[in-house]
Every structure is written in C-alpha cells, then in structure tokens.
Amino acid sequence: MKDTPAPAAGPLVTGSEIARLAGVTRAAVSNWRRRYDDFPAPAGGAANSPLYALTEVQSWLDRQRKGQEVSPEVELWQAMRAAYGDQMVAGLAEVAAALAGEGDGRLPEDVATRVRRLVRTEAPADLVSALTERFLDSARRAGSDQVTPERVVRAVCRFAPELPPEATVFDPACGIGVLLLSVAAGSGVRRRGQEVDADSARFAHLRADLLDGPRVSIVAGDSLRADAWPNLAADLVVCDPPPGVTEWGREELLLDARWELGTPSKAEGELAWLQHAYVHTAPGGHVLMVMPASVAYRKAGRRIRAELVRRGILRQVVALPPGTATSHALPVHLWCLRRPEGTAGADTSATVRMVDLTGNNPDDSLDPGPDQVADVKLIDLLDDTVDLTPGSHLRTRHRDYPGEYAALRAELEDAVRRLAALLPALATGGGPGSLDGATTSVADLARAGLVGYEGAEPVSASEQLDTDYLQGFLRSSLNVRRATSTSGTYRFDGRGSRVPRMGIDEQRRYGSAFRALSAFEEGVREVDELSRRLAEVARDGLATGALAPGE
C-alpha cells in the first residue's frame, strides 16, 4: 500500500529532485523506495512518475542522514574518477566485469574495496544502473554527444512500433547501449549491437548481461567498414549515428552493395548509416534514425532522399523540439522507415507523415496536435530539392488561404487608394528646363562646404541648401546620364552632376514635390510586393483546393 498516493500536503517533488537534494542518482532513489519500508509514500503524480511531499522527504533524509553524508555510490564514483580520469568508460567496463563474476583483480584496490562493500547491500544490476546514470548525468552536464541524450531516447521509444516477444532489435552504433536497451524495454526481445569503441562495447555487453541476460549480444567493431552482423535481419533498427563524421570510409566502400539508394557523399555519413540500418531490416521491419535537421535538405543527399520517397520506404519524419539534443539547441529529426513486404510496391505508402514539434518544449508531451501533422503525397516531395523538413510542408498545409487572401486583398485595395493621394500637385511649367539655366555642380557645392555625405548619398550641410531638392535633381534623367560611366556604372554622388541655382524658398517648393514623388515610388514598390504576394496566395490556394473560383 505504500505506493498508493496520499493526500498532497505542501510542495511536491519528483524522484529527480529528491536525488539532487541528497546528492545521489535517480537510480539510488529508486533503490531507497524498494529497500526502505519507511520511505515516503507518493502524494501525487502517476504510477510511472510519482510525486512526494517535500516535508516528508526532508524528514526521511534527516532520519537516514542521506542529505548530510556522501553516499557509498558517490564515494565509488569519486574513486573511479580519480583512477580512470577521462577513461571512465573503461572503468565502468571493469566494474561491470567484476559485478558479472569475472573477478576484480584488474580494478584499483580502492575501487575494488568499495565495489565489494556495495554489493553486500545492493544487487549488481542496481549498482551498474546507478553508475550508468551517474555517467549519463555527467555527459549531459558537459553537453557531450558521446551518449544518446535522454530526450532523444524518449522520442525514439515514443515513435517505435510495438514488437512481438520474439522480435530482434539492432543498433549498429550503440555506444554504451543506452538506446538499444531502452527501446521495447521489458518486452523480452532479442537485442544485437555493434560499437566501434571497444570499451563502450564491452561495458554495454556486460551491463546488458546484468540487466537483461543472454538475449543481448553486443560486439566491438566498425559497423560500416567491418559489419559483424552481415546476415542479421532485424524487426527494428535504431541508430543515433556519430554526427558530422566525414571519414566514414567512402573511398574503400565506394562499390559496396549496401548503397542501393545511392552512394553517399563524403559529407553525408548519416545517409551511409541509414542505408546500413536499412540493409539489416527484415521485410516489414522498421528503422528509426536520429538525424541532424540539415540532412533533410542538403543538396548532396537529394538523390538518396528521392529514392527513399519514390520507393515508399520513408514513412514519417518528426522534427523534435529544440533542446532535445544535449550538445546543442538545434532541432534534430527522427526518420522512420519501413521495408516493404512481399511484392515490390504492394504495401508501400502513398504519403509521408510530417510531424513538426519544433514549437514544443523538449520535456512536454511528444503527441502532436492536429496542426503539427500532415500526410504529404510522394509526388509533392519529389521536386528539385526533395526537402524533407516537416515545417516547410506543414506551413503550406495549415495556411488559412481564405483569410490570408481576404486580408491581402483589403491591404492592396487600401494601398492603391493611398497611392493616388501621394502624387504631388504639379502645374504646367512656364519656360525652359530648370537645368537649362544657371546651374552649379555638386563638386562646387562640396568644395563650398554646402554638401556632405551620408554613406554614398549627398546631403545638405547648410541651411542654404535643401536636401530633397538636391537629391531630386540628382535623380533626374539628365543627371543620371552624367553620373553613368561609359562602362554603365552609376555613381549616385554625381560630383559632375548639376543642380539649378535657386533661392532656399524655391528649393523647398521643389524639394516638397520631389519628396512626394519619392513617397509615391515607395508606395508603388509596396503595391508591387502586395500584388506579388496576393497572386501567390491565390494561385496556391486554388491549386490546393483551399480556394475556388467565385460564381
């Protein structure tokens, strides 16, 4: 009955917050719940995410002195840090080997003593889980991409298909096994993995033995250059490939049979991993790939993306919230593939589901809202770019074409009405052109200190000269011809250009007219842009069926 939620009293805290209060890992808090009958009962939350009354937790910690003493797990971790430094994965592998019964002869004495002391009160599986979680916490705080982030693992588990008990899950770049051992956890499936780093592969295998038993097998080796599972056909392949790696072996693998969708370029290592994963998928099986967002649109990968779409292999692309990846704030994508069964094309999909969660908090629900999902026809994806970015397709699908068309039309009509009012009132002139009479060059005005420059534009530097008058005459066709070189280059400063000699009052009359003409020209440009946008909305609205011709 101790897990039955009690009435909430005061602030509530999660298991993670209790771990921070006590200076231990969440796995240690889970152990306390199992080992201590007097551990506080949940006061709220759900069965898989209980909440506890803060006052009860603090009282329990005080009684146990958990908040004041350094826990044995922390002492072991500190001893391992001192012994192994940056080679912590190798240390974790040695501890896991000792816990698995291989003996502790290779452990430093301080570490071995602490391990022996801990296994008297903790199960080996619980201890290795606590050490793993502490390693993951350390990697997350450092912003490392050495392990798959917790939020990415959560997303892969959310979008992974249900698997039968005898299914096989494969991860060709499994690291310490975080993703491989998390997907379909507790279902009894077979798990196979490969990892290029020997220490990571060893730790993953030993950890899996302690947690899941003999149905897990993880080997060391470079999956792309030396595939250790050539005949494996898995029901689900998950992969968080190493990002941005260009030396993945393209030259030596140029004619490899795995590139049935196209040979990846040197910069598209992620698409090499994708095809490797697909090769290891059984008919009807699935692939879930964690991909940088740029793979969805980079030019070098267009052909491979097109083949994924054309053959109906790509089923879904999910743009995960920014912050899902620990090492950066950029969004990452989850590509969901499925190998067709039976006759080619018999069970392929005619659409690709696009899910855009980039507006969500990374810790919120991963269930998309109606406006975050669109099923896009294959033909609509197979253009010159084959852009698989969900947001670019959802913006089109969920546009309010009728509202946008009505608003732009009203804005255009108003701009046209205002445009006529901007034209200055001009009368018939009574003589030769202003520039045919007495004039002064801009160069002379500059030498006299009447003209200055703001960037390339000449402006008045004196109350004797009106800027609008000056710039208006400089823009006249006569002066434009003077300021244009024989090569066709136009210089607005127009030092050789000329302006008529006028008193300041007459200058201001002309300047007012020129200013009104400049405003009219700006209005014309606004009408032109509104006209272009209105025509585009109308055309796209008619094409998508959101708009129809009037009666």
C-alpha positions as semicolon CSV with decimal commas, in nm:
position;residue;x (nm);y (nm);z (nm)
1;M;0,000;0,000;0,000
2;K;0,299;0,233;0,034
3;D;0,277;0,336;-0,337
4;T;-0,086;0,450;-0,302
5;P;-0,086;0,831;-0,338
6;A;-0,156;1,010;-0,013
7;P;-0,333;1,346;0,004
8;A;-0,095;1,620;-0,113
9;A;0,036;1,849;0,161
10;G;0,266;2,136;0,067
11;P;0,517;2,131;-0,222
12;L;0,565;1,808;-0,416
13;V;0,892;1,684;-0,562
14;T;0,991;1,425;-0,822
15;G;1,240;1,143;-0,783
16;S;1,497;1,351;-0,975
17;E;1,455;1,640;-0,733
18;I;1,499;1,404;-0,436
19;A;1,821;1,279;-0,597
20;R;1,950;1,636;-0,624
21;L;1,855;1,707;-0,262
22;A;2,051;1,404;-0,143
23;G;2,339;1,431;-0,390
24;V;2,273;1,088;-0,543
25;T;2,141;0,948;-0,872
26;R;1,779;0,874;-0,951
27;A;1,865;0,504;-0,950
28;A;1,973;0,540;-0,587
29;V;1,636;0,696;-0,502
30;S;1,462;0,404;-0,674
31;N;1,670;0,167;-0,461
32;W;1,565;0,351;-0,144
33;R;1,200;0,307;-0,236
34;R;1,247;-0,068;-0,266
35;R;1,480;-0,118;0,030
36;Y;1,327;0,108;0,296
37;D;0,971;0,043;0,413
38;D;0,951;0,386;0,574
39;F;1,033;0,573;0,253
40;P;0,758;0,835;0,198
41;A;0,454;0,719;0,001
42;P;0,369;0,905;-0,323
43;A;0,148;1,208;-0,262
44;G;0,052;1,261;-0,624
45;G;0,152;1,208;-0,986
46;A;0,117;0,889;-1,188
47;A;0,242;0,536;-1,124
48;N;0,543;0,583;-1,355
49;S;0,618;0,940;-1,236
50;P;0,517;0,971;-0,868
51;L;0,541;1,292;-0,668
52;Y;0,635;1,312;-0,299
53;A;0,565;1,564;-0,025
54;L;0,879;1,771;0,022
55;T;0,841;1,792;0,403
56;E;0,813;1,412;0,431
57;V;1,115;1,362;0,208
58;Q;1,327;1,608;0,405
59;S;1,228;1,442;0,734
60;W;1,317;1,097;0,594
61;L;1,651;1,221;0,463
62;D;1,727;1,375;0,802
63;R;1,646;1,047;0,980
64;Q;1,861;0,850;0,738
65;R;2,126;1,124;0,723
66;K;2,111;1,088;0,344
67;G;2,126;1,461;0,297
68;Q;2,441;1,508;0,501
69;E;2,652;1,203;0,421
70;V;2,817;1,121;0,093
71;S;2,652;0,802;-0,031
72;P;2,865;0,490;-0,097
73;E;2,775;0,519;-0,469
74;V;2,916;0,872;-0,476
75;E;3,233;0,758;-0,297
76;L;3,276;0,479;-0,553
77;W;3,223;0,724;-0,838
78;Q;3,480;0,963;-0,693
79;A;3,731;0,678;-0,657
80;M;3,672;0,577;-1,019
81;R;3,717;0,936;-1,136
82;A;4,050;0,951;-0,956
83;A;4,163;0,616;-1,102
84;Y;4,036;0,641;-1,461
85;G;4,002;1,015;-1,536
86;D;3,884;1,062;-1,896
87;Q;3,880;0,683;-1,948
88;M;3,568;0,642;-1,735
89;V;3,400;0,405;-1,982
90;A;3,693;0,166;-1,943
91;G;3,650;0,190;-1,566
92;L;3,277;0,122;-1,592
93;A;3,354;-0,185;-1,803
94;E;3,598;-0,317;-1,541
95;V;3,346;-0,263;-1,258
96;A;3,072;-0,430;-1,464
97;A;3,305;-0,725;-1,530
98;A;3,365;-0,761;-1,157
99;L;2,991;-0,746;-1,088
100;A;2,931;-1,007;-1,359
101;G;3,161;-1,252;-1,179
102;E;3,481;-1,207;-1,377
103;G;3,669;-1,105;-1,062
104;D;3,802;-0,767;-0,951
105;G;4,171;-0,833;-0,998
106;R;4,202;-0,565;-1,264
107;L;4,040;-0,295;-1,051
108;P;4,246;-0,047;-0,848
109;E;4,238;-0,154;-0,484
110;D;4,037;0,148;-0,365
111;V;3,772;0,089;-0,632
112;A;3,764;-0,288;-0,572
113;T;3,716;-0,239;-0,197
114;R;3,423;-0,004;-0,247
115;V;3,260;-0,237;-0,504
116;R;3,287;-0,533;-0,263
117;R;3,135;-0,322;0,014
118;L;2,843;-0,207;-0,201
119;V;2,745;-0,549;-0,337
120;R;2,673;-0,660;0,019
121;T;2,366;-0,432;0,021
122;E;2,291;-0,369;-0,347
123;A;2,216;-0,602;-0,634
124;P;2,481;-0,588;-0,911
125;A;2,217;-0,477;-1,164
126;D;2,112;-0,187;-0,937
127;L;2,472;-0,080;-0,883
128;V;2,563;-0,084;-1,251
129;S;2,243;0,109;-1,328
130;A;2,336;0,372;-1,068
131;L;2,687;0,409;-1,213
132;T;2,549;0,428;-1,566
133;E;2,306;0,700;-1,470
134;R;2,579;0,900;-1,300
135;F;2,789;0,871;-1,618
136;L;2,495;0,986;-1,829
137;D;2,428;1,279;-1,596
138;S;2,794;1,379;-1,624
139;A;2,779;1,360;-2,005
140;R;2,458;1,565;-2,015
141;R;2,602;1,838;-1,794
142;A;2,909;1,856;-2,016
143;G;2,693;1,883;-2,329
144;S;2,864;1,574;-2,471
145;D;2,735;1,384;-2,773
146;Q;2,922;1,073;-2,654
147;V;2,593;0,913;-2,545
148;T;2,241;0,943;-2,682
149;P;2,062;1,215;-2,480
150;E;1,774;1,112;-2,254
151;R;1,526;1,324;-2,451
152;V;1,628;1,159;-2,778
153;V;1,587;0,814;-2,621
154;R;1,240;0,917;-2,500
155;A;1,145;1,029;-2,852
156;V;1,269;0,708;-3,015
157;C;1,075;0,500;-2,762
158;R;0,763;0,712;-2,825
159;F;0,767;0,659;-3,203
160;A;0,896;0,300;-3,207
161;P;0,642;0,037;-3,319
162;E;0,513;-0,234;-3,088
163;L;0,718;-0,552;-3,119
164;P;0,628;-0,918;-3,062
165;P;0,822;-1,109;-2,790
166;E;1,047;-1,288;-3,039
167;A;1,142;-0,972;-3,229
168;T;1,500;-0,855;-3,281
169;V;1,623;-0,501;-3,217
170;F;1,955;-0,389;-3,366
171;D;2,169;-0,079;-3,308
172;P;2,480;-0,059;-3,530
173;A;2,629;0,238;-3,338
174;C;2,512;0,151;-2,989
175;G;2,773;0,326;-2,772
176;I;2,722;0,204;-2,415
177;G;2,382;0,063;-2,513
178;V;2,155;0,344;-2,388
179;L;1,923;0,346;-2,689
180;L;1,945;-0,027;-2,764
181;L;1,850;-0,130;-2,410
182;S;1,576;0,134;-2,373
183;V;1,361;0,058;-2,677
184;A;1,090;-0,201;-2,605
185;A;1,227;-0,235;-2,251
186;G;1,086;-0,530;-2,058
187;S;0,940;-0,699;-2,366
188;G;1,190;-0,986;-2,383
189;V;1,305;-0,908;-2,738
190;R;1,645;-1,012;-2,869
191;R;1,895;-0,726;-2,889
192;R;2,200;-0,703;-3,110
193;G;2,453;-0,421;-3,126
194;Q;2,789;-0,312;-3,259
195;E;3,013;-0,028;-3,140
196;V;3,347;0,093;-3,274
197;D;3,483;0,185;-2,929
198;A;3,594;-0,140;-2,764
199;D;3,548;-0,013;-2,405
200;S;3,195;0,111;-2,478
201;A;3,104;-0,216;-2,649
202;R;3,241;-0,419;-2,357
203;F;3,057;-0,212;-2,097
204;A;2,734;-0,225;-2,298
205;H;2,756;-0,605;-2,326
206;L;2,837;-0,658;-1,958
207;R;2,569;-0,415;-1,849
208;A;2,317;-0,592;-2,071
209;D;2,416;-0,929;-1,921
210;L;2,349;-0,794;-1,572
211;L;2,016;-0,637;-1,671
212;D;1,863;-0,848;-1,947
213;G;2,051;-1,174;-1,957
214;P;2,154;-1,386;-2,256
215;R;1,917;-1,234;-2,518
216;V;2,158;-0,943;-2,570
217;S;2,478;-0,958;-2,774
218;I;2,699;-0,658;-2,842
219;V;3,029;-0,675;-3,029
220;A;3,312;-0,430;-3,093
221;G;3,396;-0,312;-3,442
222;D;3,335;-0,053;-3,713
223;S;2,989;-0,130;-3,849
224;L;3,043;0,040;-4,184
225;R;3,391;-0,099;-4,256
226;A;3,362;-0,437;-4,078
227;D;2,999;-0,541;-4,032
228;A;2,987;-0,803;-3,755
229;W;2,623;-0,894;-3,832
230;P;2,619;-0,947;-4,212
231;N;2,321;-1,185;-4,208
232;L;2,110;-1,008;-3,945
233;A;1,760;-0,900;-4,047
234;A;1,603;-0,718;-3,753
235;D;1,242;-0,623;-3,686
236;L;1,357;-0,282;-3,562
237;V;1,683;-0,098;-3,620
238;V;1,752;0,209;-3,410
239;C;2,053;0,431;-3,467
240;D;2,190;0,761;-3,340
241;P;2,489;0,783;-3,576
242;P;2,801;0,987;-3,495
243;P;2,725;1,339;-3,626
244;G;2,939;1,525;-3,876
245;V;3,188;1,244;-3,942
246;T;3,333;1,266;-4,294
247;E;3,597;0,990;-4,260
248;W;3,345;0,706;-4,254
249;G;3,517;0,502;-4,526
250;R;3,362;0,623;-4,850
251;E;3,667;0,558;-5,068
252;E;3,707;0,194;-4,962
253;L;3,330;0,133;-4,965
254;L;3,256;0,306;-5,294
255;L;3,112;-0,006;-5,463
256;D;2,951;-0,153;-5,151
257;A;2,623;-0,337;-5,216
258;R;2,455;-0,155;-4,928
259;W;2,423;0,166;-5,131
260;E;2,110;0,053;-5,317
261;L;1,956;0,401;-5,277
262;G;2,269;0,580;-5,398
263;T;2,631;0,622;-5,291
264;P;2,652;0,877;-5,009
265;S;2,893;1,166;-5,049
266;K;3,178;1,209;-4,802
267;A;2,978;1,477;-4,618
268;E;2,666;1,260;-4,594
269;G;2,785;0,997;-4,346
270;E;2,440;0,991;-4,185
271;L;2,293;0,857;-4,510
272;A;2,555;0,581;-4,514
273;W;2,442;0,478;-4,165
274;L;2,079;0,496;-4,277
275;Q;2,139;0,255;-4,567
276;H;2,342;0,023;-4,343
277;A;2,049;0,016;-4,100
278;Y;1,801;-0,047;-4,382
279;V;2,005;-0,341;-4,514
280;H;1,965;-0,505;-4,172
281;T;1,587;-0,468;-4,167
282;A;1,362;-0,769;-4,221
283;P;1,063;-0,743;-4,460
284;G;0,801;-0,540;-4,275
285;G;1,067;-0,421;-4,030
286;H;1,128;-0,063;-3,921
287;V;1,421;0,176;-3,894
288;L;1,429;0,476;-3,658
289;M;1,720;0,710;-3,735
290;V;1,820;1,015;-3,533
291;M;1,930;1,270;-3,793
292;P;2,061;1,628;-3,794
293;A;1,796;1,860;-3,938
294;S;2,026;1,959;-4,227
295;V;2,019;1,606;-4,374
296;A;1,659;1,676;-4,475
297;Y;1,755;1,941;-4,731
298;R;2,129;1,927;-4,810
299;K;2,191;1,919;-5,185
300;A;2,439;1,629;-5,170
301;G;2,176;1,391;-5,030
302;R;1,893;1,478;-5,270
303;R;1,917;1,160;-5,480
304;I;1,908;0,928;-5,178
305;R;1,617;1,121;-5,025
306;A;1,433;1,093;-5,356
307;E;1,480;0,714;-5,364
308;L;1,355;0,682;-5,005
309;V;1,041;0,870;-5,105
310;R;0,993;0,717;-5,450
311;R;1,013;0,357;-5,320
312;G;0,773;0,428;-5,033
313;I;1,039;0,341;-4,773
314;L;1,023;0,666;-4,577
315;R;0,704;0,666;-4,368
316;Q;0,747;0,955;-4,124
317;V;0,977;1,246;-4,039
318;V;0,949;1,400;-3,692
319;A;1,116;1,735;-3,619
320;L;1,187;1,715;-3,246
321;P;1,182;2,022;-3,018
322;P;1,496;2,239;-2,996
323;G;1,697;2,131;-2,694
324;T;1,622;1,761;-2,742
325;A;1,991;1,704;-2,820
326;T;2,208;1,787;-2,519
327;S;2,508;1,924;-2,706
328;H;2,322;2,198;-2,899
329;A;1,989;2,379;-2,920
330;L;1,926;2,295;-3,285
331;P;1,636;2,066;-3,372
332;V;1,704;1,706;-3,466
333;H;1,484;1,484;-3,678
334;L;1,364;1,130;-3,635
335;W;1,333;0,945;-3,968
336;C;1,100;0,645;-3,960
337;L;1,149;0,389;-4,240
338;R;0,978;0,060;-4,316
339;R;1,095;-0,216;-4,550
340;P;0,803;-0,328;-4,772
341;E;0,684;-0,687;-4,753
342;G;0,626;-0,917;-5,047
343;T;0,583;-0,780;-5,399
344;A;0,756;-0,451;-5,462
345;G;0,514;-0,167;-5,406
346;A;0,239;-0,391;-5,268
347;D;0,236;-0,238;-4,920
348;T;0,424;0,088;-4,968
349;S;0,271;0,413;-4,853
350;A;0,145;0,685;-5,089
351;T;0,228;0,957;-4,835
352;V;0,495;1,056;-4,586
353;R;0,372;1,178;-4,249
354;M;0,537;1,504;-4,146
355;V;0,533;1,590;-3,775
356;D;0,666;1,929;-3,659
357;L;0,725;1,953;-3,283
358;T;0,976;2,240;-3,306
359;G;0,737;2,475;-3,127
360;N;0,716;2,245;-2,823
361;N;0,916;2,235;-2,502
362;P;1,154;1,934;-2,518
363;D;1,014;1,798;-2,191
364;D;0,648;1,830;-2,295
365;S;0,434;1,559;-2,449
366;L;0,553;1,424;-2,784
367;D;0,197;1,367;-2,902
368;P;0,147;1,613;-3,191
369;G;-0,154;1,841;-3,220
370;P;-0,372;1,845;-3,534
371;D;-0,186;2,145;-3,676
372;Q;0,151;1,972;-3,626
373;V;0,084;1,677;-3,859
374;A;0,043;1,650;-4,235
375;D;0,036;1,348;-4,466
376;V;0,223;1,470;-4,775
377;K;0,182;1,292;-5,109
378;L;0,500;1,144;-5,252
379;I;0,465;1,344;-5,574
380;D;0,464;1,667;-5,371
381;L;0,800;1,575;-5,218
382;L;0,972;1,475;-5,542
383;D;1,070;1,822;-5,662
384;D;1,415;1,964;-5,737
385;T;1,520;1,977;-5,370
386;V;1,330;1,683;-5,208
387;D;1,314;1,884;-4,886
388;L;1,203;1,655;-4,602
389;T;1,184;1,929;-4,337
390;P;0,840;1,888;-4,174
391;G;0,791;2,260;-4,109
392;S;0,821;2,353;-4,477
393;H;0,528;2,125;-4,562
394;L;0,312;2,196;-4,258
395;R;0,319;2,570;-4,316
396;T;0,160;2,512;-4,655
397;R;-0,091;2,252;-4,536
398;H;-0,221;2,455;-4,245
399;R;-0,229;2,801;-4,406
400;D;-0,554;2,991;-4,381
401;Y;-0,574;3,068;-4,753
402;P;-0,923;3,231;-4,748
403;G;-0,830;3,454;-4,454
404;E;-0,489;3,537;-4,600
405;Y;-0,637;3,615;-4,942
406;A;-0,906;3,842;-4,797
407;A;-0,656;4,028;-4,578
408;L;-0,404;4,080;-4,859
409;R;-0,677;4,195;-5,099
410;A;-0,804;4,452;-4,850
411;E;-0,448;4,568;-4,784
412;L;-0,381;4,602;-5,159
413;E;-0,703;4,799;-5,221
414;D;-0,613;5,038;-4,938
415;A;-0,255;5,079;-5,070
416;V;-0,384;5,160;-5,422
417;R;-0,622;5,423;-5,281
418;R;-0,339;5,583;-5,083
419;L;-0,108;5,570;-5,384
420;A;-0,303;5,827;-5,590
421;A;-0,308;6,066;-5,294
422;L;0,072;6,059;-5,276
423;L;0,121;6,224;-5,617
424;P;0,215;6,592;-5,585
425;A;0,004;6,863;-5,747
426;L;0,208;6,982;-6,047
427;A;0,129;7,273;-6,281
428;T;0,247;7,344;-6,637
429;G;0,596;7,493;-6,636
430;G;0,649;7,834;-6,796
431;G;0,986;7,818;-6,962
432;P;1,299;7,617;-7,042
433;G;1,402;7,331;-6,817
434;S;1,548;7,417;-6,481
435;L;1,877;7,255;-6,575
436;D;1,898;7,465;-6,896
437;G;1,951;7,783;-6,695
438;A;2,215;7,878;-6,442
439;T;2,344;7,566;-6,260
440;T;2,606;7,462;-6,008
441;S;2,797;7,134;-5,997
442;V;2,782;6,911;-5,692
443;A;3,160;6,923;-5,677
444;D;3,148;7,303;-5,640
445;L;2,881;7,273;-5,368
446;A;3,101;7,023;-5,183
447;R;3,407;7,249;-5,204
448;A;3,198;7,534;-5,065
449;G;3,100;7,315;-4,768
450;L;2,730;7,305;-4,864
451;V;2,722;6,929;-4,935
452;G;2,816;6,639;-4,708
453;Y;2,772;6,264;-4,745
454;E;2,576;6,001;-4,552
455;G;2,726;5,688;-4,695
456;A;2,713;5,732;-5,072
457;E;2,426;5,984;-5,064
458;P;2,497;6,358;-5,084
459;V;2,303;6,564;-4,829
460;S;2,278;6,929;-4,740
461;A;2,536;7,056;-4,492
462;S;2,395;7,408;-4,483
463;E;2,068;7,592;-4,430
464;Q;2,124;7,743;-4,776
465;L;2,062;7,406;-4,947
466;D;1,756;7,174;-4,929
467;T;1,842;6,802;-4,927
468;D;1,523;6,686;-5,106
469;Y;1,578;6,949;-5,376
470;L;1,940;6,834;-5,418
471;Q;1,865;6,462;-5,436
472;G;1,559;6,512;-5,656
473;F;1,756;6,687;-5,927
474;L;2,043;6,437;-5,896
475;R;1,797;6,159;-5,976
476;S;1,666;6,328;-6,289
477;S;1,744;6,152;-6,617
478;L;1,983;6,426;-6,731
479;N;2,200;6,392;-6,424
480;V;2,177;6,011;-6,422
481;R;2,333;6,016;-6,769
482;R;2,611;6,247;-6,645
483;A;2,680;6,020;-6,344
484;T;2,694;5,700;-6,552
485;S;3,034;5,594;-6,684
486;T;3,097;5,453;-7,030
487;S;3,102;5,104;-6,870
488;G;2,749;5,157;-6,739
489;T;2,841;5,215;-6,372
490;Y;2,617;5,468;-6,195
491;R;2,752;5,675;-5,903
492;F;2,478;5,846;-5,704
493;D;2,718;6,102;-5,551
494;G;2,732;6,254;-5,902
495;R;3,010;6,504;-5,843
496;G;2,982;6,602;-6,209
497;S;2,605;6,643;-6,186
498;R;2,450;6,987;-6,174
499;V;2,159;7,150;-5,991
500;P;1,986;7,477;-6,081
501;R;2,061;7,788;-5,880
502;M;1,757;7,883;-5,672
503;G;1,681;8,059;-5,351
504;I;1,608;7,849;-5,046
505;D;1,229;7,906;-5,063
506;E;1,216;7,793;-5,426
507;Q;1,440;7,497;-5,338
508;R;1,193;7,391;-5,070
509;R;0,899;7,407;-5,314
510;Y;1,083;7,173;-5,549
511;G;1,204;6,962;-5,258
512;S;0,846;6,912;-5,137
513;A;0,746;6,787;-5,484
514;F;1,048;6,554;-5,506
515;R;0,974;6,422;-5,154
516;A;0,617;6,342;-5,256
517;L;0,746;6,161;-5,567
518;S;0,982;5,952;-5,350
519;A;0,689;5,857;-5,128
520;F;0,488;5,768;-5,440
521;E;0,770;5,546;-5,566
522;E;0,786;5,371;-5,225
523;G;0,408;5,320;-5,244
524;V;0,444;5,170;-5,593
525;R;0,701;4,922;-5,458
526;E;0,465;4,832;-5,172
527;V;0,178;4,775;-5,417
528;D;0,408;4,563;-5,634
529;E;0,507;4,342;-5,335
530;L;0,145;4,312;-5,216
531;S;0,036;4,222;-5,570
532;R;0,301;3,951;-5,591
533;R;0,204;3,803;-5,252
534;L;-0,167;3,819;-5,332
535;A;-0,119;3,642;-5,666
536;E;0,094;3,372;-5,500
537;V;-0,163;3,308;-5,226
538;A;-0,446;3,298;-5,481
539;R;-0,258;3,060;-5,711
540;D;-0,153;2,824;-5,429
541;G;-0,498;2,839;-5,270
542;L;-0,662;2,739;-5,599
543;A;-0,407;2,462;-5,654
544;T;-0,455;2,311;-5,305
545;G;-0,834;2,338;-5,313
546;A;-0,845;2,588;-5,027
547;L;-0,985;2,850;-5,267
548;A;-1,229;2,810;-5,557
549;P;-1,343;3,040;-5,841
550;G;-1,635;3,262;-5,747
551;E;-1,977;3,237;-5,909
